[in-house]
Amino acid sequence: MSLTASELPEERAPADTAGLRSGSLGTADIAFFVVSAAAPLTVMAGVAPLAILLGGIGAPVGYLLAGLTLAVFAVGFTTMSRHVTSGGAFYAYIARGLGRPVGIGAALLALIGYNGMEIGVYGLLASASRDTLHALSGTDVPWLPVSLAGLLLIGYGGYRSIDFGAKVLGVLLVAETGILVLLAGGVLLKGGAHGLSLASLAPAHVLVPGTAAVLSFAFAAFTGFESTVIYRREARDPGRTVPRATYLAVGFLGLFYAFTVWIAVQAFGDDQVVRAAGQDPAGLFFTAITTYVGGWAADLMHLFIVTSVIASLLAFHNAINRYALALAEEGVLPGRLGRIHHRHRSPYVAGLAQTALGAVVVLAFWAAHADPYQQLLLWVNTPGMIGLLLLQLLAAIAVPCYFRRVRHTEGRLRTVIAPVLAAALLTSAIVLVVTHVDLFTGASPAVNALLVVAAPAVFLLGLPLAWWLRRSRPDVYAGFAAEPAEQAPASKELPS
């Protein structure tokens, strides 16, 4: 049974009469949100040394391969964005292609994915801030006040208008990428440790057992890039802006990550960088920038890591708020979460709820005497990361299923070949992450098993929820992932 879009009930309006601030975001603004969520400086300084330690000097290629995989995924993903304009983004695409029950499961998966990716990072904020204060002044501070202050700061940022957030993220992103560019300039000008080398690109250094671990780190480094479509309602000319921002984000991250890791290899030399990464992985980039630029630049890098984490938190916070808004408008979540601020035009109630949830989780880990990095960050982030990878896989599968049923003029490359290839590559990426999950968590096998199954379990909970909605709230079920009434062509069908 199928239902044409013209027969679907109109999308529920938010409780307030104000809507989101349409036409606020251009291509660069959306790209700032996406790249900031990935936290490039934090990924490079905190994770890339481990990738070098495990994969050797061929590690830069791992980031290129991950970027190419996600660029293939973006082909079908952005094509779908021109045809499905619901505010639900990922779960709307999946519902359109694979049916409402799978779409409702995907909606729950999106909530745990984005919340996991954000809330866990409050532990990283506390850890990075503590390390920075100790490095710069020798001061030690407890981690809970830092995390709670971060919750308030991010909550305020989400409360303000979306263009305010875009401006803040633009400044912070320039700072964190700028310090890495400064490092690159110093290394290139001095010719590295023993002259510049392209040995990192040689197959003999790429096709090694450790490359699988590098790829698992690399895919994790792109987490959040797909959130471009969440801002469709606030974008200028979304049919052009959203795809451009997606390709810009993937291309920038892939090239920037690979180049920066290569720079780190050159800073120590092909024959010494693995040893240096093993001796002091946390200090690898700080040592490099001190050597090639100066101690003052290392101090700046410490500060910019903190601002990088703040930027990532704000980007994920805004994405979560818009998912909650979409689900509230559809009646799946309480309608109060759909309220939009009359002046800032932000989903402020959803933001307050997300901040409260973050505070509950942070306080629970503090009460359990957990480490902010080893437990709060790694144990909460890991299910979120797996959840978002599963969302990408489901979206890739949904694309050819959707276009097989509706009339369209898109080519087979965009609607079949690229999505099928992306699904195969993303399946491999998920297998790599799951089989190397101990590298992300440092936890026991029992804890790792729980972290791996958390996201699939939440997705499966969506299936009985869909059954309940269909029986008890058929209007909500029938309107799930519906197109905005004024934009829905009659040819678009939603499988039941």
N, C-alpha and C positions, 0 to 999 in steps of 0.2 A: 504494500500500500504506500502511496506517496501523496504528498500534499503540495500543491503549487503555492508559490509565494503570495499570490493574490488572494488565497483563501486563508492565509495565516492571520491571526489577530494582530492588531497594531502593537508595536513595541511599547512597553510601559514607560511612561514618563517618570522622571525623578519626582520626588515629593515636592521639591521647590520648582518654581517656574523658570528659574535661570538654567541655562544650559552651559556646557563646556565652552571655552573661549575658542570658537572656530576660527580658522585662518591665522592662528598665532605662530605656527611653527613652520619654518622652511626646512630644506634638506639638511643644512648644517646643524640646525637646532636639534632635529631628531637624531642625527648622527652623534651629536654630543651626548645625548641621553644614553645611546646604545654603547658607545665606546667607553663612556664613564662607568657604566655598569660593569664592564670587563675589568676596570682598574688596572690599566697597562703597567704602571710603575710598580704596583704591589705584586702583580704577577711576575714581572721580570726579576725584581730584587728578591722576592720571597720564594718563587717556585722554579724559575729558570736554572738556578744553580743545581737543583736536584735533577732536572732534566739533563744537564751536562754531565753530572756525576754518573747517571745511569746509562745515558745514550752516547756519551763521548762527544767528540767534536762534530759529529753529524747531527746533533740536536736541532740546529736551526731549520733543517729540512723538515723535521716533524711538524713544526708550526706552519710551514708552507703547505704541507699535505693536508693538515686539518683545515686550513683556510680554503683550499681548493674544494674539499669535500663540502663545506658549508656554502661555498659559492654555487656548487651544483644544486644543493638543496634550495638555495634562494631563487633559482630559475622558476621552478614550479610554485614555490611559496609566493613570490611576488606576482606571478600570473594569477594565482587564486585571489590575491588581494584586490585585483581589478574587478572581480566578479562577486565577491562576498564582502559586503561593507558593514556587517554587524560589528558593534563595539566589542564583541567577545573574541575577536581575532582567532587565536589558535583553536579554541574549543568550537568556535563557529565553523571554521574550515573543516574540522574533523566531523562535526555533526552533519554538515552538508555532504560530506563524502562517504561517511561510514555509518550514519544514522544517529538519532538522538541519544540512545542509551550510551553509545561509545562517546558521544560528545559530552554528555553529562559527566561521565567518568573522567574525560579530559579536562573538564572545568575544575573538578576537584584536584586533579593532578597539577593544573596550573597554579591553584592556590597554594598547595604544599610546596611546589617547585619554587615559586617566586618568594614566598614567605621564608622558606628554608634558606634561599640564597641571601636574603636580606638579614634576617634575625641573627643568623650565625655570625655575620660580619661585625655585629656589635662586640663580639669577643675579640675579633681582629683589631677593631678600633681601640679597645682597651689595651691590648697587647702592644700594638704599634705606638700608641701614645706613651705608654709606660717606658718602652725601649727608647723612644726619642727623648723623653725628659731625662732619663738616666744617662744617655749618651751626651746630651748637651749641657746638663747641669749637675749630674750625679744624684738627682732627686728620685726617690722611689715613691710611687703613689699606689693606693689600692685600686683595683680595676673596676669595681662596681660603680663608683661615682662617675668615672669616665664613660662607661656604657650608658648610664642613665642620662647624663648630659647629652650624649650623642642622640639618644632617643628623642629628647626634647628639641634639639636642633633640627633633626631630620623631620620631625613632626611639623615644626614651624615651616620648613621649606616646602613640604607637601601642602600645607594649608594655604600658602601664597599661590599666586597665579602661575600657570605653566610657563609663561615667557620669563618670569622671574627665575624659575628653576633652570631654564635653558641658559640664561645669562650667567648664573652662578657656575653651572657645570662647564660652560665655555671657558671661564677664567681658570677653574681648577684643572681642566684637562690640558690647557696650554702649559700650565705650570709643571704638571707631572710628565708630560711628553717632552717638554723643553729641557728638563734636567737630563733626560736620557739622550737627547740630541747633543747636549753639551758634552756628555761623556763620549759619545761617538765622535764628535769633532776633535776632542783631545787625543783619542786613540788613533784616528786617521792622520792627524797632523804629525804625530810622532812615529807613525809607521808601526804601531803595535809593539809587542815585546821583541819579536825577531823578524820584522817585516810582515806585510800583509799577505795572507794566504787564502786560497779558495779550496783548501783541502776538505773543508766541511761539506762541500757539495759532491765530493767523490763517492761513487756507489760503495766503495769498500768501507767507507766510514758511516754510510747511511744504513746499509743492509746488515745490521748487527742485531743481536738479540735484545739489546736495551732499547731499540727504537720503538718497540711496542709500548714500553713504559713512557717514553717521550710522547708518543701519540696520545696516550691517556691524559697526560698533563696538558697537552696542546688543545685537545677538544674542550677540556674544562676551562681553558683560558678564554674561550669565546663565549662562555655562557652569558646569555642575555641579549645577544646580538639580534635575535628574532623579534625583540619587543618593538621594533619600528612600527609594526601594524597596529599596535595598541593606541598610537597617537593619531590614527587616521582622522578621527572626528575633530582634531585640533590642528590638522595640517593644512597648509595652503596647497591647493591643487593636489589632493592626496593620490590621485591616479599616477602622477609623475613623481611626487615628492617621496612617497613611501618606498617604491622600488629603488630610486636613486640613493636614498639614505641607507637602505639595506646593503646594496652593493658597495657603497662608499665605506660603510662600517666594516664589512667583511674584508674588503681589499686592504683597507688601512691596517686593521689588526693583523692580518696574515703577514703582510710585508714588514710592518713595524716590529712585530715579535721576532720574525726570522732575522731581520737585520740587527736587532739589539742583541740577540743571543750570539750572533756571529761576531759582533763587536766585543762581547765578553770573552769569546774565544781568542780573538786577536790581542786583547789586553794582556793575557797571560801567556799566550803562545800555544800552538797545537799540542806540544809535548808536556805542558805544565798545567793547563787549565783544569783537567780532571782532578789532578792532585790538589790544586788550590780549592776546588769546589768541595772535595772531600774533607779538607782540613777546616774550612770555615765557610759552609754554604750560606749562612745568614749574612756574612760580611763580604761576600765575593764582590758585589757591585760597589759597596762602600770603599773597599780597598782599591778597586780599579779607578774610581773617580778621584780618590785622594792622590793616587799615583800620577794620573794623567791631567788632572785639572787643579786639584788642591783640596786641603782640608775644609775650606769654607764651602765647597761644592758638596762634600759629604754631609755637612750640617744641613744644607738646603735639602738634600735628598731625604734625610730623616724627616724633615718637616713636611715635604711634599708627599711622602708615603702616607702620612696621617691625612692630608687633604685628599689624596687619591682614594682612601677608604671612605671618607665622607662623601665624595662624589659618587662612588659606587652605591652607597646606602641611599642617597637621595634618588638616584636613577631607578633603583629597584622599588623604592617606596612609591614613586609615582606610577610605576607599572602595576604594582599590586592594587593601588587605589582604583585604577581604571578597570581592572578585571572585576573587582568587587562591585564597582558601579554598574558594570554591564550585567552582572548576575543579579544585582538588586533590581535593576530595571526590568529584568525578565521574571522576577518573582521567585527565583531560586533562593536568594538570600533575602533577609528582612528588608523591606522597602525603605526603612530609615537610612540604610547605607547608601541609598541613591540620592540623598540630598546634595545639592550643589550650592556652594557659597554665592550669595547674590552679587558680591563685589569682585572677589578673586576668581570666581567661576571654576573653583576647584572642588573635587569630591571630598569635602572636608570631613564628613562623618565617617566615610570609609577610612580616611587617613587617621582619624582619632582612634578608630577601632584597631587598625593595624599597629599603631603605636602602643596601645594598651596590650595587645597580644605580645608584642616584642618585649614589653616590660615584664609581663608574666613569665616568659621563657627565661629572660636574663636573670630575674630574681630567683627562679627555680634552680638554675645552675649555680648561682651564688650560694643559695641555701644548702646545696649539696656539696659545697666546697670544691666545685669543679674548676679546672684550669680554663681561663678564657680562650686560650688558643687551642690546646689539645682536645678539649671537650666541646665547649660552646661553639667555636668556629667549625671544627672538623666534623663533629658529630651531627650538627644541624645543617651544615652546608652540603654534606654528601648526599643525603636523600633529595635535597633540592636540586642538585646538579643532575642526578640520575633522572629525576622527574622531568626536568626540562629536556634532556636528551630523548626521553620516551615521547614527550610531546612533539618534538621535531620528527621523530620516526612516524608517529601516527599521522602527522600532517602530510608528510611525504607520501604515505600510502593513500591518504584521502584524495590527493589531487587527481590522479588518473581515474579514480572511482567517480569523482564528481563530474569531470569533463566527459566521461563516457555516457552520462545520462542527459546532459543539457546541450542545447544548441549553442555553438560558439564558432569563432573564426580563428582560434589560436592554433598554432602548428603542433605537430606531434612531439617535436623536441621539447617544448615547454610543458605539454600536458601528459606525456607518457614517458619518453626516454629519460629526461633529466630527473623527474620524480622517482622513477623506478631505480635508477642508478643511485640517487641520493638515499633511498630507503636501504639499499644493500650496503652502502658505505656507512650509514648511521648505525645499522645493526652491528657492523664490525666495531664501530666506535664504542657502542654500549658494552659489547663483549670485552673490549680492552679495558674500559673503566672498571667494570665489575670484577674482572680477573686481577686487576691491580689495585683494588680498593684499599688494600692494606697500606699502600704508599700514600694515600690521601689521609688516612685516619690514624695510623699507628696504633690501632686498637686490637683487641683480642678477636679471634675468629667468631666468637658468639656475637660480639657487638657488631662486627662487620656484617654478619648475616642479617641482623636486624636492620641495619642501615640500608642494606641493598634491597630488602623486601618491602621497606616502608612505602616507597613510591608506588610500586605495582599494587600493593594492598589497598592504598587509597583509591587508585584507579578502579579497582574491582568493586569497591564500595559504591561507586557511581551506578553500577548496574542495578542493584536492588533499589537505589534511590530513584532511578528512572522508572522502574516498575511501580514504585509507590506514587510517584507524581502522575503517571499515566492513569492510575486508578483513582487517586484521591484528589488530584488537582489537574484535571485534563486540560484546562485552559492554559495553565503554566507549561505543561508538557507540550501542547500544540504550538505554543509561541516560542519555545526554546530555540535560540539561534536564528530567530526570524530577522529578515532584512528590515531596515527602516521602511515604513509603508510607502513613503514617497519615492523610494529608490528601487523597489523590488520589481524587476521584470517578471512577468507572468511565467516565463519559460523556466525559471529556476525552481527546481524541485528539491524538497527535503525528505529523505527517506525516513520512515517511521521506525 
